[in-house]
Every structure is written in C-alpha cells, then in structure tokens.
Amino acid sequence: MFDKENLKYFLIWPISVLLAIFFRIYGFLKPEILLINNYVVLLLVFGPALVVTMLLVLNKILKVEKN
C-alpha cells in the first residue's frame, strides 16, 4: 500500500503526537510555565511544516550527491 522509500515520512506524525502528549502532561504539571503567546502559536503552526521541508530538502540534496 505504501512505497517503502517514503515510509520514513510516516514517522513524522507519531513523533508529533508524542511531542503533543509530552507538552500536554508537562502543561498539567507546571501550568504557570507554559503561557500561550505569539511565539508559541507560531512555533506550533509553522514548526511541523519547517521540519517536513527540511527533511525533503535534505533528502533531495543527498540524492543529488549520490548521482
């Protein structure tokens, strides 16, 4: 069903789920530290897209060097 070369990209969502669970638990334990401000919102919105973009660019660079 899935191409085995692109299987590593499916590891992104479990990592993001684990990070979300970690921050959820950490927020319950120390609620005064995790105040939502503009920087946290920007990080949550653009962080996953930035990680995926970096993975795609690194993958493209490594494929070019192999040829």
N, C-alpha and C positions, 0 to 999 in steps of 0.2 A: 504494500500500500504506500509506504514512504520510501523515497530514494535514500539509500544508506549514506550517501555523501552529505546530504542535508540533515541527517539525523542529529548532528551536533547543535543545530539551531533550535531543536525542540528541547534542549536542556536549559534554554533561557527562561521559559515560563516556570519550571519548578524552582529555579533559583530565585526568581522574583517573588514567588509565593512564599518561599521560606523567609526571605527578607521581610515581606509584609507581616508574616506571623511573628517574627522576631521583634519588629517595631511595635506590633500590637501588644505583645507581652511586656516589652520594655516600657511602653506608654502606660500600662496599667500599674506597673511597679513604681515608676517615677513620673507622675503626670506633670509636675511643675517644670521638668526639663524640656519636654517636647511641646513647646508652644508653636502653633502654626503661624508662620509668617510668609512673606512673599518668596523668600529664598527656598523654603521647604516645598512650597507649591511648585515652583519652577523645577526643582530637583525631581519631584515626583512625576511631573508631566514630561519633562524632556530627558530625564535620566535613562529610561529604558530605550528610547529611540537613539540616544547617543551611544549606548552600549552595542546595539544592533548595528549601527552604522560603522562603529569601529571594527566589529567582527567582520563585516562584509568587506571593508577596505583592506584589512589585514589578510583576509582570505584571497582577495584579488592580487595583492602585492606578492604573496607567497606563491601563487600560481604563475605569475609572470616570471619570477626568478627561477622557477623550475624549468621553464622552457628555454 
